[in-house]
Amino acid sequence: MSFLTTLLERQQSLQVTSKGIVDSLNVLKEEKEKLVNNPSIILDSDEYKEVQKNYENSKKKNETLNN
């Protein structure tokens, strides 16, 4: 009987994990759709601004070293 109980507990655990994964995938699909429909929103993201800032700093540093 304990073997069956263990199997049922594992099944429940897997169902919870599976639901979490499906929910995460749905969120990612929604975010992807937003980007596909309006790619310009990436320009307003904090991540893009950070990359742009790092690029500009690196560019200035390289110009300074080359002069």
Biopython code that builds the backbone (N, CA, C, O; Angstrom):
import numpy as np
from Bio.PDB.StructureBuilder import StructureBuilder

atoms = [
    (1, "MET", "N", (0.807, -1.193, 0.000)),
    (1, "MET", "CA", (0.000, 0.000, 0.000)),
    (1, "MET", "C", (0.856, 1.266, 0.000)),
    (1, "MET", "O", (0.484, 2.250, -0.640)),
    (2, "SER", "N", (1.977, 1.268, 0.690)),
    (2, "SER", "CA", (2.813, 2.461, 0.737)),
    (2, "SER", "C", (3.436, 2.736, -0.642)),
    (2, "SER", "O", (3.689, 3.892, -0.984)),
    (3, "PHE", "N", (3.680, 1.703, -1.419)),
    (3, "PHE", "CA", (4.219, 1.893, -2.764)),
    (3, "PHE", "C", (3.218, 2.661, -3.621)),
    (3, "PHE", "O", (3.592, 3.581, -4.349)),
    (4, "LEU", "N", (1.954, 2.283, -3.532)),
    (4, "LEU", "CA", (0.909, 2.968, -4.280)),
    (4, "LEU", "C", (0.765, 4.414, -3.814)),
    (4, "LEU", "O", (0.579, 5.318, -4.629)),
    (5, "THR", "N", (0.848, 4.628, -2.526)),
    (5, "THR", "CA", (0.773, 5.988, -1.978)),
    (5, "THR", "C", (1.932, 6.835, -2.491)),
    (5, "THR", "O", (1.743, 7.993, -2.864)),
    (6, "THR", "N", (3.125, 6.258, -2.508)),
    (6, "THR", "CA", (4.303, 6.965, -3.012)),
    (6, "THR", "C", (4.120, 7.330, -4.475)),
    (6, "THR", "O", (4.441, 8.446, -4.884)),
    (7, "LEU", "N", (3.606, 6.396, -5.266)),
    (7, "LEU", "CA", (3.373, 6.674, -6.680)),
    (7, "LEU", "C", (2.354, 7.788, -6.874)),
    (7, "LEU", "O", (2.535, 8.651, -7.733)),
    (8, "LEU", "N", (1.299, 7.776, -6.093)),
    (8, "LEU", "CA", (0.282, 8.822, -6.193)),
    (8, "LEU", "C", (0.835, 10.188, -5.791)),
    (8, "LEU", "O", (0.513, 11.199, -6.416)),
    (9, "GLU", "N", (1.664, 10.217, -4.752)),
    (9, "GLU", "CA", (2.289, 11.479, -4.333)),
    (9, "GLU", "C", (3.208, 12.007, -5.420)),
    (9, "GLU", "O", (3.230, 13.209, -5.689)),
    (10, "ARG", "N", (3.965, 11.117, -6.047)),
    (10, "ARG", "CA", (4.856, 11.542, -7.143)),
    (10, "ARG", "C", (4.058, 12.056, -8.326)),
    (10, "ARG", "O", (4.444, 13.035, -8.965)),
    (11, "GLN", "N", (2.945, 11.397, -8.617)),
    (11, "GLN", "CA", (2.103, 11.841, -9.725)),
    (11, "GLN", "C", (1.570, 13.242, -9.448)),
    (11, "GLN", "O", (1.578, 14.094, -10.337)),
    (12, "GLN", "N", (1.113, 13.486, -8.234)),
    (12, "GLN", "CA", (0.605, 14.803, -7.868)),
    (12, "GLN", "C", (1.699, 15.850, -7.971)),
    (12, "GLN", "O", (1.471, 16.955, -8.463)),
    (13, "SER", "N", (2.877, 15.497, -7.508)),
    (13, "SER", "CA", (4.011, 16.415, -7.582)),
    (13, "SER", "C", (4.347, 16.746, -9.030)),
    (13, "SER", "O", (4.612, 17.901, -9.363)),
    (14, "LEU", "N", (4.335, 15.742, -9.880)),
    (14, "LEU", "CA", (4.615, 15.962, -11.300)),
    (14, "LEU", "C", (3.537, 16.811, -11.958)),
    (14, "LEU", "O", (3.836, 17.620, -12.836)),
    (15, "GLN", "N", (2.297, 16.635, -11.546)),
    (15, "GLN", "CA", (1.212, 17.448, -12.095)),
    (15, "GLN", "C", (1.394, 18.918, -11.722)),
    (15, "GLN", "O", (1.180, 19.804, -12.549)),
    (16, "VAL", "N", (1.786, 19.171, -10.483)),
    (16, "VAL", "CA", (2.022, 20.545, -10.037)),
    (16, "VAL", "C", (3.183, 21.151, -10.816)),
    (16, "VAL", "O", (3.101, 22.291, -11.275)),
    (17, "THR", "N", (4.264, 20.387, -10.965)),
    (17, "THR", "CA", (5.424, 20.858, -11.708)),
    (17, "THR", "C", (5.062, 21.113, -13.168)),
    (17, "THR", "O", (5.461, 22.121, -13.750)),
    (18, "SER", "N", (4.317, 20.205, -13.739)),
    (18, "SER", "CA", (3.896, 20.343, -15.135)),
    (18, "SER", "C", (3.038, 21.586, -15.327)),
    (18, "SER", "O", (3.209, 22.308, -16.310)),
    (19, "LYS", "N", (2.128, 21.841, -14.411)),
    (19, "LYS", "CA", (1.281, 23.025, -14.502)),
    (19, "LYS", "C", (2.124, 24.291, -14.420)),
    (19, "LYS", "O", (1.876, 25.257, -15.142)),
    (20, "GLY", "N", (3.118, 24.283, -13.541)),
    (20, "GLY", "CA", (4.013, 25.437, -13.429)),
    (20, "GLY", "C", (4.773, 25.692, -14.716)),
    (20, "GLY", "O", (4.945, 26.841, -15.124)),
    (21, "ILE", "N", (5.226, 24.635, -15.352)),
    (21, "ILE", "CA", (5.958, 24.764, -16.611)),
    (21, "ILE", "C", (5.034, 25.296, -17.702)),
    (21, "ILE", "O", (5.418, 26.184, -18.464)),
    (22, "VAL", "N", (3.833, 24.762, -17.779)),
    (22, "VAL", "CA", (2.870, 25.218, -18.785)),
    (22, "VAL", "C", (2.529, 26.692, -18.563)),
    (22, "VAL", "O", (2.442, 27.456, -19.525)),
    (23, "ASP", "N", (2.339, 27.091, -17.327)),
    (23, "ASP", "CA", (2.048, 28.494, -17.027)),
    (23, "ASP", "C", (3.207, 29.395, -17.448)),
    (23, "ASP", "O", (2.993, 30.464, -18.018)),
    (24, "SER", "N", (4.441, 28.956, -17.162)),
    (24, "SER", "CA", (5.616, 29.731, -17.560)),
    (24, "SER", "C", (5.707, 29.854, -19.075)),
    (24, "SER", "O", (6.023, 30.922, -19.600)),
    (25, "LEU", "N", (5.429, 28.761, -19.771)),
    (25, "LEU", "CA", (5.444, 28.800, -21.235)),
    (25, "LEU", "C", (4.392, 29.751, -21.780)),
    (25, "LEU", "O", (4.639, 30.467, -22.751)),
    (26, "ASN", "N", (3.234, 29.759, -21.167)),
    (26, "ASN", "CA", (2.176, 30.671, -21.621)),
    (26, "ASN", "C", (2.589, 32.128, -21.446)),
    (26, "ASN", "O", (2.323, 32.960, -22.313)),
    (27, "VAL", "N", (3.234, 32.434, -20.332)),
    (27, "VAL", "CA", (3.713, 33.803, -20.101)),
    (27, "VAL", "C", (4.752, 34.171, -21.156)),
    (27, "VAL", "O", (4.716, 35.272, -21.705)),
    (28, "LEU", "N", (5.674, 33.259, -21.441)),
    (28, "LEU", "CA", (6.700, 33.530, -22.448)),
    (28, "LEU", "C", (6.095, 33.701, -23.839)),
    (28, "LEU", "O", (6.551, 34.540, -24.617)),
    (29, "LYS", "N", (5.076, 32.913, -24.151)),
    (29, "LYS", "CA", (4.398, 33.056, -25.450)),
    (29, "LYS", "C", (3.730, 34.418, -25.563)),
    (29, "LYS", "O", (3.771, 35.049, -26.620)),
    (30, "GLU", "N", (3.117, 34.871, -24.479)),
    (30, "GLU", "CA", (2.483, 36.192, -24.486)),
    (30, "GLU", "C", (3.518, 37.291, -24.694)),
    (30, "GLU", "O", (3.293, 38.224, -25.464)),
    (31, "GLU", "N", (4.653, 37.179, -24.006)),
    (31, "GLU", "CA", (5.712, 38.176, -24.163)),
    (31, "GLU", "C", (6.261, 38.156, -25.579)),
    (31, "GLU", "O", (6.549, 39.209, -26.148)),
    (32, "LYS", "N", (6.408, 36.977, -26.149)),
    (32, "LYS", "CA", (6.897, 36.856, -27.521)),
    (32, "LYS", "C", (5.929, 37.520, -28.488)),
    (32, "LYS", "O", (6.343, 38.245, -29.393)),
    (33, "GLU", "N", (4.647, 37.272, -28.295)),
    (33, "GLU", "CA", (3.637, 37.880, -29.163)),
    (33, "GLU", "C", (3.688, 39.402, -29.087)),
    (33, "GLU", "O", (3.544, 40.081, -30.103)),
    (34, "LYS", "N", (3.891, 39.940, -27.885)),
    (34, "LYS", "CA", (3.993, 41.388, -27.736)),
    (34, "LYS", "C", (5.163, 41.921, -28.541)),
    (34, "LYS", "O", (5.046, 42.948, -29.210)),
    (35, "LEU", "N", (6.311, 41.215, -28.476)),
    (35, "LEU", "CA", (7.489, 41.651, -29.223)),
    (35, "LEU", "C", (7.299, 41.497, -30.724)),
    (35, "LEU", "O", (7.736, 42.348, -31.500)),
    (36, "VAL", "N", (6.654, 40.421, -31.132)),
    (36, "VAL", "CA", (6.417, 40.206, -32.564)),
    (36, "VAL", "C", (5.493, 41.289, -33.108)),
    (36, "VAL", "O", (5.709, 41.810, -34.202)),
    (37, "ASN", "N", (4.478, 41.617, -32.345)),
    (37, "ASN", "CA", (3.508, 42.622, -32.796)),
    (37, "ASN", "C", (4.022, 44.051, -32.688)),
    (37, "ASN", "O", (3.575, 44.929, -33.426)),
    (38, "ASN", "N", (4.956, 44.288, -31.775)),
    (38, "ASN", "CA", (5.473, 45.636, -31.572)),
    (38, "ASN", "C", (6.945, 45.567, -31.151)),
    (38, "ASN", "O", (7.260, 45.753, -29.975)),
    (39, "PRO", "N", (7.838, 45.304, -32.096)),
    (39, "PRO", "CA", (9.258, 45.133, -31.736)),
    (39, "PRO", "C", (9.917, 46.393, -31.180)),
    (39, "PRO", "O", (10.966, 46.307, -30.542)),
    (40, "SER", "N", (9.324, 47.545, -31.410)),
    (40, "SER", "CA", (9.937, 48.781, -30.917)),
    (40, "SER", "C", (9.886, 48.898, -29.397)),
    (40, "SER", "O", (10.599, 49.724, -28.826)),
    (41, "ILE", "N", (9.059, 48.092, -28.727)),
    (41, "ILE", "CA", (8.998, 48.179, -27.264)),
    (41, "ILE", "C", (10.303, 47.735, -26.616)),
    (41, "ILE", "O", (10.563, 48.061, -25.458)),
    (42, "ILE", "N", (11.119, 46.999, -27.348)),
    (42, "ILE", "CA", (12.409, 46.571, -26.793)),
    (42, "ILE", "C", (13.295, 47.779, -26.506)),
    (42, "ILE", "O", (14.119, 47.749, -25.592)),
    (43, "LEU", "N", (13.122, 48.835, -27.285)),
    (43, "LEU", "CA", (13.936, 50.035, -27.102)),
    (43, "LEU", "C", (13.671, 50.718, -25.769)),
    (43, "LEU", "O", (14.520, 51.458, -25.273)),
    (44, "ASP", "N", (12.517, 50.480, -25.191)),
    (44, "ASP", "CA", (12.163, 51.085, -23.909)),
    (44, "ASP", "C", (12.524, 50.205, -22.717)),
    (44, "ASP", "O", (12.333, 50.612, -21.570)),
    (45, "SER", "N", (13.037, 49.021, -22.969)),
    (45, "SER", "CA", (13.330, 48.103, -21.871)),
    (45, "SER", "C", (14.618, 48.506, -21.151)),
    (45, "SER", "O", (15.532, 49.075, -21.748)),
    (46, "ASP", "N", (14.666, 48.199, -19.869)),
    (46, "ASP", "CA", (15.860, 48.488, -19.067)),
    (46, "ASP", "C", (17.065, 47.704, -19.570)),
    (46, "ASP", "O", (18.190, 48.202, -19.542)),
    (47, "GLU", "N", (16.834, 46.487, -20.026)),
    (47, "GLU", "CA", (17.930, 45.657, -20.521)),
    (47, "GLU", "C", (18.576, 46.286, -21.740)),
    (47, "GLU", "O", (19.801, 46.336, -21.843)),
    (48, "TYR", "N", (17.758, 46.765, -22.660)),
    (48, "TYR", "CA", (18.294, 47.402, -23.861)),
    (48, "TYR", "C", (19.070, 48.660, -23.508)),
    (48, "TYR", "O", (20.147, 48.906, -24.052)),
    (49, "LYS", "N", (18.527, 49.450, -22.603)),
    (49, "LYS", "CA", (19.204, 50.682, -22.200)),
    (49, "LYS", "C", (20.558, 50.374, -21.559)),
    (49, "LYS", "O", (21.528, 51.102, -21.770)),
    (50, "GLU", "N", (20.620, 49.306, -20.786)),
    (50, "GLU", "CA", (21.891, 48.907, -20.161)),
    (50, "GLU", "C", (22.902, 48.467, -21.210)),
    (50, "GLU", "O", (24.072, 48.843, -21.141)),
    (51, "VAL", "N", (22.463, 47.679, -22.172)),
    (51, "VAL", "CA", (23.356, 47.233, -23.248)),
    (51, "VAL", "C", (23.845, 48.433, -24.053)),
    (51, "VAL", "O", (25.026, 48.521, -24.392)),
    (52, "GLN", "N", (22.946, 49.342, -24.354)),
    (52, "GLN", "CA", (23.317, 50.530, -25.116)),
    (52, "GLN", "C", (24.338, 51.376, -24.348)),
    (52, "GLN", "O", (25.302, 51.872, -24.930)),
    (53, "LYS", "N", (24.122, 51.535, -23.052)),
    (53, "LYS", "CA", (25.046, 52.310, -22.216)),
    (53, "LYS", "C", (26.430, 51.648, -22.191)),
    (53, "LYS", "O", (27.452, 52.321, -22.329)),
    (54, "ASN", "N", (26.449, 50.332, -22.014)),
    (54, "ASN", "CA", (27.721, 49.616, -22.005)),
    (54, "ASN", "C", (28.437, 49.723, -23.341)),
    (54, "ASN", "O", (29.660, 49.857, -23.386)),
    (55, "TYR", "N", (27.683, 49.663, -24.424)),
    (55, "TYR", "CA", (28.272, 49.801, -25.755)),
    (55, "TYR", "C", (28.896, 51.185, -25.929)),
    (55, "TYR", "O", (30.022, 51.312, -26.410)),
    (56, "GLU", "N", (28.159, 52.211, -25.535)),
    (56, "GLU", "CA", (28.674, 53.574, -25.668)),
    (56, "GLU", "C", (29.934, 53.778, -24.823)),
    (56, "GLU", "O", (30.895, 54.401, -25.274)),
    (57, "ASN", "N", (29.924, 53.250, -23.596)),
    (57, "ASN", "CA", (31.107, 53.364, -22.739)),
    (57, "ASN", "C", (32.303, 52.643, -23.339)),
    (57, "ASN", "O", (33.424, 53.149, -23.305)),
    (58, "SER", "N", (32.061, 51.473, -23.880)),
    (58, "SER", "CA", (33.138, 50.705, -24.507)),
    (58, "SER", "C", (33.663, 51.427, -25.743)),
    (58, "SER", "O", (34.868, 51.459, -25.990)),
    (59, "LYS", "N", (32.769, 51.993, -26.496)),
    (59, "LYS", "CA", (33.156, 52.724, -27.702)),
    (59, "LYS", "C", (34.029, 53.931, -27.337)),
    (59, "LYS", "O", (35.054, 54.174, -27.974)),
    (60, "LYS", "N", (33.621, 54.680, -26.317)),
    (60, "LYS", "CA", (34.402, 55.834, -25.871)),
    (60, "LYS", "C", (35.779, 55.402, -25.368)),
    (60, "LYS", "O", (36.787, 56.051, -25.648)),
    (61, "LYS", "N", (35.806, 54.310, -24.632)),
    (61, "LYS", "CA", (37.075, 53.811, -24.104)),
    (61, "LYS", "C", (38.010, 53.426, -25.244)),
    (61, "LYS", "O", (39.199, 53.740, -25.198)),
    (62, "ASN", "N", (37.499, 52.761, -26.248)),
    (62, "ASN", "CA", (38.320, 52.356, -27.397)),
    (62, "ASN", "C", (38.805, 53.562, -28.175)),
    (62, "ASN", "O", (39.941, 53.578, -28.648)),
    (63, "GLU", "N", (37.966, 54.565, -28.315)),
    (63, "GLU", "CA", (38.387, 55.797, -29.019)),
    (63, "GLU", "C", (39.498, 56.489, -28.260)),
    (63, "GLU", "O", (40.434, 57.012, -28.864)),
    (64, "THR", "N", (39.403, 56.496, -26.949)),
    (64, "THR", "CA", (40.423, 57.127, -26.128)),
    (64, "THR", "C", (41.757, 56.373, -26.260)),
    (64, "THR", "O", (42.817, 56.993, -26.344)),
    (65, "LEU", "N", (41.696, 55.050, -26.278)),
    (65, "LEU", "CA", (42.910, 54.257, -26.412)),
    (65, "LEU", "C", (43.546, 54.402, -27.791)),
    (65, "LEU", "O", (44.769, 54.339, -27.918)),
    (66, "ASN", "N", (42.742, 54.592, -28.802)),
    (66, "ASN", "CA", (43.254, 54.716, -30.171)),
    (66, "ASN", "C", (43.812, 56.084, -30.469)),
    (66, "ASN", "O", (44.548, 56.241, -31.444)),
    (67, "ASN", "N", (43.494, 57.073, -29.673)),
    (67, "ASN", "CA", (43.989, 58.446, -29.928)),
    (67, "ASN", "C", (45.188, 58.746, -29.127)),
    (67, "ASN", "O", (45.731, 59.847, -29.218)),
]
sb = StructureBuilder()
sb.init_structure("model")
sb.init_model(0)
sb.init_chain("A")
sb.init_seg("    ")
for serial, (resi, resn, name, xyz) in enumerate(atoms, 1):
    if name == "N":
        sb.init_residue(resn, " ", resi, " ")
    sb.init_atom(name, np.array(xyz, "f"), 0.0, 1.0, " ", f" {name:<3s}", serial, name[0])
structure = sb.get_structure()
